[in-house]
Amino acid sequence: MLIEPKQMIPITRLQKELTQTVRNLSNSGKAVYILKNNSMEAVLLSFQEYEYLKDLEEIFERQEIKNCIDVRMEKYDKKNNVSWESIR
């Protein structure tokens, strides 16, 4: 992943310029990459981008559940069903 240097900010500078950084993020929509000791530590995203990523996460989770059901249904044999009456 290529990140533009102007999108990176050391955490100490972020502490001093938080309001301006959030304002710039809101205007540009571009994520801000937060550095701590010259290493990537965190990412500041717009709320819209965050919601999009959460929606994607939910879609992937549902797809994983569907795949599990599909695998189980391949092995499903109706002859092995047990009635509710016999369970009681």
Secondary structure, DSSP 8 states (H G I E B T S, - for coil): ----GGGEEEHHHHHHSHHHHHHHHHHH---EEEEETTEEEEEE--HHHHHHHHHHHHHHHHHHHHHHHHHHHHT--GGG---HHHH-
